[in-house]
Every structure is written in C-alpha cells, then in structure tokens.
Amino acid sequence: MSDYKSNSGGSRHYVSKPKFCQFCADKNLVIDYKNVDLMTRFINETGKIRPRRQTGTCAKHQREVAKAIKNARHIALIPFEGDIYYDQNS
Amino acid sequence: MHTYELIYILQADLDEATLNGLTETVENLIKTANGEILKVDRWGKRRLAYPIRKLTEGYYVLVSFKLDPSEVANLRRTFGYNEQILRSIIVRTL
C-alpha cells in the first residue's frame, strides 16, 4: 500500500507513461525536425517540450528530440508557444 | 566534404519567375563554393507556425548538398543579406 501512497501525493498531474523508449524499440523511427507529426507528439498544447516522465524516451533520445524541436521551431514548422495550426490545404 | 541539409523560407507572395530566380541563386552559391547539390525539394507554400516579419505564409525549399565545412559559415552569412529569405537552417546529415 505504501507504493500507492507515494504516487497519490504531489501536485503533478499524472500521465500514464510508456515503459520503454519508442526510439530504442523501433530503430526505423528517426528523429527528424522536418517530421512535423512526430515533433508535435513531443510538445504539449502550450508548445513546451514534454518531459521524459511523460513520453518515456530515454535520456539519449530525449536530447535528440529536444534539439530537433528547437530546429523545427526556428523554421516555423512548430510554434514557440501556443497550439499548432493545421492547414487544410496541405 | 560533408553532407548538409538546407531549408530556407522565401516570401510566399513572390511570383513564379522570382522564386525560380532565387532558388537558382542559392544553388549557384553552393556550386561556386565547390559544393555538389544532391537533391532539391520544393515544399511550396506553407502556413508558418508563427508570423515572421508579419507574414503568415512562406515558400519552403529543401536542398541537400555536399560542401566543405569551411564554406558553411560563409553560406549561412549570405542568407542574412537577402531580404526575400525569411529564415534558413543548415543541418549536417549523415
């Protein structure tokens, strides 16, 4: 029961986390800043980079993801802040 | 020689001839620096995730090329001089 207690306390919102790093599990999945759909999976609705405790990525891949997101922001593929806008034409 | 990838955003309100001219100048920049162009991919008009210089749309072009590392800083600088290029990014790829 003590295990449950440690989870129930605290102010952080609980998000169920995958138990493995998806980039380690699937070698074909490359972290690419041009892949907008993949990058949006790693930002939250305010545009922030989601932490490892939510996405389950390992430390090595989280660093690569963070870098890729920053690249994608620079060329205006994903926003610095706010929700992503989906274009109907493309 | 390393392989690089370049994405640049042009103003979307330019006409076809100016766009072609600009893409050609960029390619010539790489070629004159003894680079080798591997692939040019025009993504075309895209909505920007946030406005740049009060513009909401941009014309994206992706270029993969081979270039000597010493020339890359030079290339980056030249992009700043061109008013029609809103943003650019050069990333080394494998």
Backbone of each chain as ProteinMPNN parsed JSONL, in Angstrom:
{"seq_chain_A": "MSDYKSNSGGSRHYVSKPKFCQFCADKNLVIDYKNVDLMTRFINETGKIRPRRQTGTCAKHQREVAKAIKNARHIALIPFEGDIYYDQNS", "coords_chain_A": {"N_chain_A": [[0.824, -1.207, 0.0], [2.043, 1.164, 0.603], [3.37, 1.881, -1.662], [1.411, 2.856, -3.348], [0.696, 5.148, -2.037], [2.872, 6.852, -2.405], [2.534, 7.539, -5.016], [0.119, 8.844, -5.091], [0.268, 11.283, -3.812], [1.449, 14.714, -4.133], [1.554, 17.415, -6.537], [1.666, 17.165, -9.227], [0.173, 16.439, -12.334], [-1.023, 13.296, -13.232], [0.24, 11.36, -15.833], [-0.081, 8.551, -17.762], [2.697, 6.567, -18.484], [4.686, 5.393, -21.161], [6.451, 2.298, -20.938], [8.845, 2.016, -22.16], [11.46, 3.28, -24.276], [10.473, 4.721, -27.244], [12.096, 5.18, -29.449], [14.279, 3.59, -29.066], [13.094, 1.147, -29.182], [12.05, 0.975, -31.745], [13.959, 0.967, -34.401], [13.734, 2.027, -36.885], [12.418, 4.351, -36.678], [13.18, 7.531, -37.074], [14.515, 10.46, -35.534], [13.55, 13.423, -36.646], [13.686, 16.766, -37.52], [12.118, 17.752, -39.522], [9.864, 16.266, -39.633], [6.834, 16.924, -38.917], [4.556, 15.816, -37.714], [5.617, 13.926, -35.997], [7.134, 15.539, -34.289], [5.192, 17.1, -33.051], [4.099, 15.324, -31.305], [5.738, 15.436, -29.165], [5.509, 17.84, -27.961], [3.598, 19.857, -25.731], [0.233, 21.231, -25.315], [0.73, 23.9, -24.979], [2.985, 24.301, -26.347], [5.347, 23.614, -25.197], [8.257, 21.536, -24.619], [7.697, 18.167, -23.989], [8.217, 16.451, -20.9], [10.508, 13.762, -20.051], [9.375, 12.014, -18.257], [6.811, 11.879, -19.063], [6.78, 11.095, -21.769], [8.409, 8.896, -21.935], [10.794, 8.511, -23.287], [14.269, 7.633, -23.624], [17.226, 9.006, -22.038], [19.203, 9.674, -23.901], [17.814, 9.796, -26.357], [15.94, 11.716, -25.744], [17.435, 14.023, -25.625], [18.077, 14.304, -28.313], [15.542, 14.647, -29.376], [14.781, 17.054, -28.18], [16.586, 18.822, -29.344], [15.825, 18.594, -32.023], [13.243, 19.622, -31.925], [13.771, 22.266, -31.325], [15.082, 23.022, -33.64], [12.983, 22.716, -35.458], [11.24, 24.65, -34.549], [12.621, 26.949, -35.178], [12.461, 27.143, -37.99], [9.815, 27.636, -38.241], [8.018, 25.462, -38.282], [6.825, 24.274, -36.127], [5.189, 25.861, -33.362], [6.612, 28.36, -31.104], [5.195, 28.954, -28.911], [1.902, 28.138, -27.829], [-0.889, 26.545, -29.528], [-0.697, 24.145, -32.216], [-1.294, 24.932, -35.612], [-3.353, 23.479, -37.988], [-3.1, 23.113, -41.396], [-5.549, 23.23, -43.868], [-5.138, 22.853, -46.54], [-2.744, 21.505, -46.968]], "CA_chain_A": [[0.0, 0.0, 0.0], [2.895, 2.346, 0.683], [3.706, 2.258, -3.032], [0.308, 3.67, -3.873], [0.724, 6.456, -1.385], [3.893, 7.713, -2.996], [2.041, 8.022, -6.291], [-1.099, 9.641, -4.993], [0.568, 12.627, -3.334], [2.098, 15.575, -5.105], [0.638, 18.258, -7.282], [1.786, 16.927, -10.658], [-0.898, 15.688, -12.97], [-0.478, 12.0, -13.601], [0.063, 10.919, -17.205], [0.485, 7.213, -17.838], [3.927, 6.696, -19.26], [5.114, 4.137, -21.774], [7.517, 1.724, -20.126], [10.078, 1.875, -22.931], [11.741, 4.389, -25.197], [9.983, 4.292, -28.558], [13.152, 5.26, -30.456], [15.136, 2.421, -28.872], [12.325, -0.03, -29.556], [11.871, 0.969, -33.191], [15.167, 1.587, -34.963], [13.396, 2.706, -38.134], [11.833, 5.648, -36.347], [14.266, 8.501, -36.932], [14.153, 11.766, -35.012], [13.805, 14.355, -37.739], [12.98, 18.018, -37.246], [11.188, 18.042, -40.612], [8.671, 15.452, -39.446], [6.004, 17.749, -38.035], [3.655, 14.963, -36.943], [6.384, 13.32, -34.903], [7.541, 16.578, -33.343], [4.04, 17.553, -32.26], [3.848, 14.339, -30.241], [6.634, 15.711, -28.045], [5.233, 19.143, -27.349], [2.25, 19.891, -25.166], [-0.657, 22.174, -26.009], [1.264, 25.259, -24.913], [4.175, 24.354, -27.186], [6.547, 23.233, -24.452], [8.775, 20.186, -24.814], [7.167, 17.304, -22.925], [9.306, 15.82, -20.155], [10.74, 12.332, -20.218], [8.473, 11.216, -17.425], [5.536, 11.718, -19.772], [6.905, 10.451, -23.069], [9.087, 7.619, -21.766], [12.019, 8.385, -24.079], [15.483, 7.526, -22.834], [17.955, 10.278, -21.926], [19.916, 9.936, -25.145], [16.884, 10.214, -27.403], [15.282, 12.95, -25.331], [18.323, 15.109, -26.038], [17.927, 14.474, -29.756], [14.199, 15.185, -29.599], [14.79, 18.465, -27.776], [17.328, 19.54, -30.379], [15.007, 18.596, -33.233], [12.125, 20.539, -31.708], [14.3, 23.624, -31.425], [15.297, 23.268, -35.069], [11.675, 22.842, -36.106], [10.691, 25.95, -34.154], [13.336, 28.005, -35.882], [11.949, 27.32, -39.346], [8.365, 27.873, -38.158], [7.184, 24.282, -38.519], [6.024, 24.182, -34.905], [5.238, 27.163, -32.698], [7.341, 28.532, -29.852], [4.174, 28.919, -27.869], [0.549, 28.008, -28.342], [-1.291, 25.329, -30.2], [-0.298, 24.052, -33.622], [-2.378, 25.18, -36.565], [-3.328, 22.517, -39.086], [-3.521, 23.699, -42.654], [-6.486, 22.366, -44.581], [-4.688, 22.62, -47.907], [-1.605, 20.593, -47.07]], "C_chain_A": [[0.861, 1.26, 0.0], [3.298, 2.814, -0.717], [2.646, 3.177, -3.64], [0.358, 5.078, -3.312], [1.719, 7.395, -2.058], [3.438, 8.26, -4.343], [0.907, 9.026, -6.142], [-0.817, 11.079, -4.548], [1.117, 13.491, -4.449], [1.107, 16.31, -5.974], [0.667, 17.954, -8.774], [0.64, 16.068, -11.169], [-0.33, 14.374, -13.473], [-0.803, 11.657, -15.054], [0.688, 9.539, -17.298], [1.607, 7.212, -18.863], [4.266, 5.371, -19.918], [6.335, 3.606, -21.031], [8.849, 1.637, -20.868], [10.242, 3.096, -23.829], [11.345, 3.964, -26.602], [11.058, 4.349, -29.646], [14.146, 4.107, -30.313], [14.424, 1.17, -29.371], [12.209, -0.149, -31.077], [13.017, 1.723, -33.847], [14.864, 2.342, -36.254], [12.841, 4.104, -37.906], [12.96, 6.646, -36.099], [13.726, 9.825, -36.408], [14.554, 12.797, -36.058], [12.996, 15.621, -37.503], [11.99, 18.375, -38.332], [9.864, 17.309, -40.467], [7.753, 16.121, -38.415], [5.102, 16.884, -37.143], [4.365, 14.326, -35.748], [6.741, 14.352, -33.843], [6.381, 17.035, -32.462], [3.691, 16.562, -31.157], [4.673, 14.661, -28.999], [6.522, 17.131, -27.518], [3.807, 19.117, -26.789], [1.44, 21.013, -25.813], [-0.209, 23.628, -25.887], [2.562, 25.391, -25.72], [5.458, 23.973, -26.477], [6.978, 21.808, -24.785], [8.298, 19.312, -23.659], [8.311, 16.578, -22.22], [9.378, 14.311, -20.388], [9.768, 11.488, -19.421], [7.101, 11.05, -18.073], [5.687, 10.895, -21.048], [7.628, 9.112, -23.005], [10.35, 7.466, -22.578], [13.24, 8.325, -23.161], [16.249, 8.848, -22.907], [18.605, 10.663, -23.249], [18.964, 10.47, -26.214], [16.138, 11.487, -27.036], [16.118, 14.161, -25.741], [18.169, 15.386, -27.526], [16.579, 15.09, -30.104], [14.182, 16.672, -29.298], [15.466, 19.326, -28.835], [16.473, 19.682, -31.639], [13.84, 19.569, -33.108], [12.593, 21.978, -31.862], [14.585, 23.996, -32.876], [13.978, 23.534, -35.779], [11.021, 24.173, -35.764], [11.324, 27.064, -34.965], [12.797, 28.225, -37.284], [10.417, 27.275, -39.374], [7.521, 26.673, -38.56], [6.298, 24.024, -37.315], [6.196, 25.487, -34.127], [6.147, 27.175, -31.467], [6.373, 28.459, -28.683], [2.819, 28.77, -28.543], [0.343, 26.758, -29.161], [-0.85, 25.348, -31.657], [-1.524, 24.239, -34.505], [-2.269, 24.175, -37.694], [-3.897, 23.148, -40.338], [-4.439, 22.726, -43.388], [-5.965, 21.98, -45.963], [-3.57, 21.586, -47.99], [-1.751, 19.374, -46.192]], "O_chain_A": [[0.462, 2.295, -0.534], [3.538, 4.002, -0.932], [2.956, 4.137, -4.345], [0.1, 6.06, -4.008], [1.442, 8.578, -2.255], [3.896, 9.319, -4.771], [0.752, 9.937, -6.956], [-1.579, 11.989, -4.872], [1.235, 13.04, -5.588], [-0.037, 15.885, -6.131], [-0.197, 18.42, -9.517], [0.207, 15.112, -10.525], [0.741, 14.354, -14.079], [-1.965, 11.661, -15.459], [1.858, 9.364, -16.955], [1.487, 7.774, -19.952], [4.141, 4.322, -19.285], [7.159, 4.384, -20.551], [9.86, 1.236, -20.292], [9.293, 3.833, -24.098], [11.833, 2.949, -27.099], [10.953, 3.651, -30.655], [14.775, 3.691, -31.286], [15.048, 0.254, -29.907], [12.264, -1.25, -31.624], [13.048, 2.954, -33.851], [15.644, 3.197, -36.673], [12.799, 4.93, -38.818], [13.611, 6.617, -35.055], [12.636, 10.26, -36.778], [15.737, 13.014, -36.32], [11.781, 15.569, -37.311], [11.109, 19.207, -38.114], [8.868, 17.673, -41.091], [7.885, 15.909, -37.21], [4.91, 17.185, -35.965], [3.809, 14.202, -34.656], [6.661, 14.077, -32.646], [6.562, 17.32, -31.278], [3.05, 16.933, -30.174], [4.345, 14.209, -27.901], [7.349, 17.571, -26.719], [2.931, 18.436, -27.32], [1.908, 21.666, -26.746], [-0.708, 24.493, -26.607], [3.162, 26.464, -25.768], [6.535, 24.0, -27.073], [6.16, 20.98, -25.184], [8.47, 19.667, -22.493], [9.264, 16.139, -22.865], [8.428, 13.686, -20.861], [9.382, 10.396, -19.838], [6.322, 10.183, -17.677], [4.817, 10.086, -21.371], [7.488, 8.284, -23.905], [10.943, 6.387, -22.572], [13.242, 8.891, -22.068], [15.95, 9.702, -23.742], [18.564, 11.821, -23.664], [19.258, 11.457, -26.889], [15.745, 12.253, -27.915], [15.581, 15.19, -26.149], [18.133, 16.539, -27.955], [16.473, 15.933, -30.995], [13.635, 17.461, -30.068], [14.99, 20.409, -29.178], [16.407, 20.753, -32.241], [13.49, 20.258, -34.066], [11.902, 22.808, -32.453], [14.361, 25.132, -33.293], [13.867, 24.451, -36.592], [10.327, 24.759, -36.595], [10.65, 28.004, -35.386], [12.685, 29.366, -37.73], [9.808, 26.926, -40.385], [6.434, 26.835, -39.114], [5.151, 23.604, -37.462], [7.235, 26.14, -34.226], [6.415, 26.133, -30.869], [6.706, 27.961, -27.607], [2.615, 29.214, -29.673], [1.28, 26.013, -29.447], [-0.655, 26.407, -32.254], [-2.623, 23.776, -34.197], [-1.205, 24.032, -38.297], [-5.021, 23.651, -40.348], [-4.132, 21.54, -43.509], [-6.303, 20.921, -46.491], [-3.466, 20.867, -48.984], [-0.868, 18.516, -46.174]]}, "seq_chain_B": "MHTYELIYILQADLDEATLNGLTETVENLIKTANGEILKVDRWGKRRLAYPIRKLTEGYYVLVSFKLDPSEVANLRRTFGYNEQILRSIIVRTL", "coords_chain_B": {"N_chain_B": [[34.624, 17.234, -47.28], [31.281, 17.313, -46.403], [27.951, 16.085, -45.87], [25.148, 18.097, -46.086], [22.079, 19.665, -45.076], [19.748, 21.905, -46.167], [17.245, 24.189, -45.353], [15.217, 26.711, -46.524], [13.156, 29.595, -46.184], [11.125, 31.382, -48.286], [9.552, 34.508, -49.169], [6.088, 34.191, -49.603], [4.548, 35.585, -51.348], [5.777, 36.152, -53.714], [6.252, 36.157, -57.319], [6.247, 33.442, -59.728], [8.53, 33.539, -61.427], [10.417, 35.048, -59.98], [10.739, 33.428, -57.765], [11.878, 31.131, -58.942], [14.227, 32.295, -59.845], [15.464, 33.006, -57.419], [15.832, 30.509, -56.147], [17.627, 29.467, -57.901], [19.835, 31.181, -57.568], [20.59, 30.48, -54.984], [21.352, 27.814, -55.358], [23.483, 28.248, -57.085], [25.214, 29.572, -55.378], [26.066, 27.508, -53.71], [27.267, 25.881, -55.579], [29.356, 27.496, -56.589], [30.999, 27.52, -54.408], [32.34, 25.204, -54.614], [30.626, 23.109, -54.057], [28.321, 20.303, -54.07], [25.249, 19.592, -55.396], [22.737, 17.514, -54.203], [20.003, 16.999, -53.994], [16.965, 18.697, -54.625], [14.154, 19.859, -53.106], [11.053, 21.158, -53.388], [8.87, 22.347, -51.153], [6.856, 24.066, -51.32], [4.151, 26.43, -50.825], [3.408, 27.137, -47.452], [1.76, 27.361, -44.36], [3.035, 29.409, -41.83], [4.136, 28.585, -38.529], [4.181, 30.597, -36.755], [3.958, 34.155, -37.094], [6.408, 35.63, -39.231], [8.204, 38.505, -39.666], [5.736, 39.76, -39.898], [4.446, 38.188, -41.747], [2.356, 35.486, -42.718], [2.579, 33.3, -44.272], [4.82, 31.109, -46.026], [7.296, 30.146, -48.462], [8.629, 27.114, -48.803], [11.791, 25.599, -49.273], [13.802, 22.792, -49.715], [17.118, 21.709, -49.667], [19.547, 19.307, -50.333], [22.994, 18.878, -49.983], [26.536, 18.608, -50.763], [29.359, 19.847, -49.163], [32.34, 21.673, -48.402], [33.331, 21.923, -45.012], [34.412, 24.392, -44.172], [33.237, 26.284, -45.76], [30.665, 26.577, -44.973], [29.921, 28.427, -42.968], [30.239, 30.773, -44.322], [28.222, 30.521, -46.24], [25.955, 30.538, -44.627], [26.013, 33.164, -43.747], [25.536, 34.64, -46.075], [22.825, 34.237, -46.465], [21.622, 35.935, -44.703], [21.832, 38.37, -45.946], [19.968, 38.521, -47.923], [16.847, 39.849, -48.574], [14.481, 38.61, -49.272], [14.588, 36.086, -48.259], [13.236, 34.586, -45.552], [13.823, 32.856, -43.398], [16.422, 30.509, -42.599], [18.006, 27.311, -42.395], [20.756, 25.274, -41.706], [21.737, 22.015, -41.541], [23.78, 19.366, -40.518], [23.855, 16.253, -42.076], [23.807, 12.651, -42.074]], "CA_chain_B": [[33.238, 17.348, -47.756], [30.243, 16.699, -45.585], [26.61, 16.237, -46.423], [24.332, 19.027, -45.321], [20.702, 19.829, -45.496], [19.393, 23.319, -46.022], [15.852, 24.577, -45.592], [15.029, 28.153, -46.428], [11.785, 30.063, -46.383], [11.018, 32.599, -49.088], [8.246, 35.155, -49.094], [5.163, 33.418, -50.424], [3.815, 36.446, -52.282], [6.57, 36.425, -54.914], [5.752, 35.419, -58.48], [6.968, 32.215, -60.1], [9.833, 33.827, -62.019], [11.325, 35.488, -58.916], [11.021, 32.237, -56.952], [12.843, 30.324, -59.681], [15.492, 33.023, -59.845], [16.075, 32.933, -56.094], [16.307, 29.144, -55.896], [18.814, 29.283, -58.724], [20.968, 31.876, -56.938], [21.025, 29.678, -53.835], [22.077, 26.663, -55.891], [24.756, 28.726, -57.612], [26.067, 29.865, -54.227], [26.668, 26.245, -53.278], [28.135, 25.377, -56.657], [30.585, 28.304, -56.699], [31.85, 27.164, -53.273], [32.76, 23.832, -54.917], [29.702, 22.138, -53.475], [27.631, 19.415, -55.004], [23.839, 19.507, -54.997], [22.241, 16.141, -54.31], [18.555, 16.937, -54.169], [16.21, 19.918, -54.324], [12.75, 19.514, -52.901], [10.25, 22.347, -53.096], [7.656, 22.012, -50.397], [5.829, 25.008, -51.742], [3.572, 27.339, -49.842], [3.024, 26.526, -46.185], [1.451, 28.337, -43.333], [4.063, 29.442, -40.789], [3.593, 28.305, -37.195], [4.054, 31.907, -36.117], [4.311, 35.127, -38.123], [7.771, 36.142, -39.351], [8.098, 39.816, -40.318], [4.297, 39.98, -40.094], [3.914, 37.342, -42.812], [1.845, 34.235, -42.154], [2.86, 32.194, -45.182], [6.171, 31.08, -46.571], [7.567, 29.177, -49.516], [9.72, 26.301, -48.262], [12.628, 24.829, -50.201], [14.787, 21.934, -49.06], [18.242, 21.354, -50.543], [20.643, 18.519, -49.756], [24.205, 19.15, -50.753], [27.832, 18.284, -50.184], [30.149, 21.077, -49.147], [33.454, 21.707, -47.475], [32.86, 22.561, -43.777], [34.881, 25.782, -44.015], [32.414, 27.174, -46.578], [29.288, 26.614, -44.47], [29.702, 29.682, -42.245], [30.096, 31.747, -45.39], [26.9, 30.326, -46.837], [24.976, 30.996, -43.629], [26.058, 34.616, -43.699], [24.914, 35.184, -47.281], [21.365, 34.195, -46.351], [21.191, 37.105, -43.966], [21.844, 39.552, -46.798], [18.844, 38.52, -48.852], [15.605, 40.274, -47.91], [13.369, 37.715, -49.586], [14.698, 34.857, -47.474], [12.769, 34.873, -44.203], [14.577, 32.04, -42.451], [17.13, 29.389, -43.203], [18.661, 26.439, -41.433], [21.668, 24.295, -42.302], [21.965, 20.932, -40.593], [24.612, 18.3, -41.067], [23.181, 14.949, -42.068], [24.72, 11.531, -42.279]], "C_chain_B": [[32.292, 16.601, -46.829], [28.9, 16.901, -46.262], [25.792, 17.129, -45.496], [22.927, 19.083, -45.881], [20.318, 21.273, -45.194], [17.903, 23.483, -46.254], [15.81, 26.085, -45.529], [13.598, 28.518, -46.779], [11.828, 31.369, -47.162], [9.655, 33.226, -48.849], [7.299, 34.459, -50.06], [4.481, 34.264, -51.488], [4.616, 36.794, -53.544], [6.009, 35.636, -56.098], [6.723, 34.308, -58.87], [8.395, 32.495, -60.585], [10.853, 34.225, -60.949], [11.722, 34.3, -58.04], [12.073, 31.373, -57.634], [14.211, 30.971, -59.674], [16.225, 32.887, -58.526], [16.612, 31.54, -55.789], [17.582, 28.884, -56.693], [20.042, 29.966, -58.106], [21.503, 31.079, -55.757], [21.843, 28.48, -54.311], [23.443, 27.075, -56.434], [25.746, 29.064, -56.5], [26.814, 28.618, -53.776], [27.67, 25.758, -54.32], [29.442, 26.167, -56.751], [31.538, 28.026, -55.537], [32.332, 25.714, -53.401], [31.887, 22.776, -54.237], [29.035, 21.311, -54.55], [26.194, 19.257, -54.52], [23.317, 18.099, -55.25], [20.76, 16.109, -54.635], [17.954, 18.302, -53.846], [14.738, 19.534, -54.218], [11.991, 20.784, -52.526], [8.984, 21.924, -52.38], [6.5, 22.911, -50.826], [5.309, 25.847, -50.596], [3.108, 26.579, -48.609], [2.678, 27.634, -45.221], [2.537, 28.266, -42.254], [3.408, 29.218, -39.419], [3.422, 29.588, -36.385], [4.47, 32.936, -37.165], [5.779, 35.54, -38.062], [7.685, 37.412, -40.183], [6.665, 40.091, -40.751], [3.71, 39.191, -41.261], [3.466, 36.017, -42.196], [2.118, 33.036, -43.046], [4.279, 32.273, -45.703], [6.301, 30.0, -47.619], [8.815, 28.401, -49.108], [10.476, 25.575, -49.369], [13.675, 24.066, -49.398], [15.868, 21.547, -50.057], [19.206, 20.461, -49.771], [21.855, 18.726, -50.629], [25.439, 18.689, -50.006], [28.682, 19.541, -50.269], [31.276, 20.941, -48.138], [33.03, 22.463, -46.213], [33.265, 24.026, -43.63], [33.998, 26.768, -44.767], [31.025, 27.403, -45.979], [28.973, 27.933, -43.767], [29.467, 30.821, -43.225], [28.693, 31.733, -45.981], [25.809, 30.845, -45.905], [24.87, 32.511, -43.638], [25.323, 35.226, -44.893], [23.386, 35.182, -47.198], [20.824, 35.419, -45.615], [21.078, 38.341, -44.829], [20.602, 39.658, -47.677], [17.53, 38.801, -48.125], [14.475, 39.281, -48.114], [13.409, 36.398, -48.808], [14.342, 35.176, -46.025], [13.594, 34.144, -43.159], [15.362, 31.006, -43.226], [17.774, 28.57, -42.102], [19.544, 25.469, -42.199], [22.008, 23.267, -41.24], [22.835, 19.886, -41.27], [23.865, 16.988, -40.974], [24.195, 13.862, -42.354], [24.703, 11.068, -43.73]], "O_chain_B": [[32.484, 15.425, -46.52], [28.739, 17.775, -47.114], [25.758, 16.93, -44.282], [22.639, 18.622, -46.985], [20.545, 21.779, -44.094], [17.361, 22.975, -47.235], [16.317, 26.68, -44.578], [12.93, 27.841, -47.561], [12.477, 32.332, -46.755], [8.724, 32.566, -48.388], [7.665, 34.172, -51.2], [3.897, 33.725, -52.428], [4.189, 37.625, -54.345], [5.378, 34.593, -55.922], [7.86, 34.251, -58.4], [9.34, 31.798, -60.215], [12.008, 33.799, -60.996], [12.875, 34.173, -57.626], [13.035, 30.935, -57.003], [15.229, 30.297, -59.518], [17.439, 32.681, -58.493], [17.706, 31.394, -55.242], [18.489, 28.185, -56.24], [21.142, 29.413, -58.115], [22.714, 31.005, -55.546], [22.891, 28.167, -53.745], [24.43, 26.358, -56.272], [26.953, 28.872, -56.648], [28.012, 28.651, -53.498], [28.761, 25.291, -53.993], [30.507, 25.588, -56.966], [32.741, 28.262, -55.652], [32.687, 25.081, -52.406], [32.356, 21.693, -53.889], [29.158, 21.568, -55.747], [25.949, 18.843, -53.386], [23.434, 17.562, -56.352], [20.309, 15.301, -55.447], [18.385, 18.976, -52.91], [14.164, 18.955, -55.14], [12.249, 21.401, -51.492], [8.137, 21.228, -52.939], [5.329, 22.551, -50.706], [5.937, 25.96, -49.543], [2.495, 25.516, -48.711], [3.252, 28.722, -45.275], [2.909, 27.177, -41.818], [2.266, 29.619, -39.193], [2.62, 29.649, -35.453], [5.267, 32.615, -38.047], [6.325, 35.772, -36.984], [7.148, 37.393, -41.291], [6.423, 40.597, -41.847], [2.605, 39.485, -41.716], [4.102, 35.493, -41.282], [1.917, 31.892, -42.638], [4.865, 33.351, -45.808], [5.513, 29.055, -47.66], [9.916, 28.95, -49.071], [9.875, 25.01, -50.282], [14.341, 24.62, -48.524], [15.566, 21.108, -51.167], [19.636, 20.816, -48.673], [21.762, 18.748, -51.856], [25.408, 18.418, -48.806], [28.725, 20.213, -51.3], [31.18, 20.199, -47.161], [32.431, 23.534, -46.317], [32.535, 24.813, -43.028], [34.0, 27.959, -44.456], [30.295, 28.296, -46.408], [27.891, 28.493, -43.944], [28.632, 31.7, -43.009], [28.068, 32.772, -46.192], [24.865, 31.505, -46.338], [23.777, 33.071, -43.55], [24.585, 36.201, -44.748], [22.73, 36.035, -47.797], [19.71, 35.875, -45.875], [20.327, 39.261, -44.507], [20.232, 40.745, -48.12], [17.152, 38.092, -47.193], [13.614, 39.12, -47.249], [12.408, 35.688, -48.71], [15.044, 35.931, -45.353], [14.014, 34.73, -42.162], [15.021, 30.664, -44.358], [18.051, 29.074, -41.014], [19.133, 24.911, -43.216], [22.507, 23.608, -40.168], [22.648, 19.565, -42.444], [23.31, 16.647, -39.929], [25.303, 14.13, -42.819], [25.415, 10.129, -44.087]]}, "name": "protein", "num_of_chains": 2, "seq": "MSDYKSNSGGSRHYVSKPKFCQFCADKNLVIDYKNVDLMTRFINETGKIRPRRQTGTCAKHQREVAKAIKNARHIALIPFEGDIYYDQNSMHTYELIYILQADLDEATLNGLTETVENLIKTANGEILKVDRWGKRRLAYPIRKLTEGYYVLVSFKLDPSEVANLRRTFGYNEQILRSIIVRTL"}
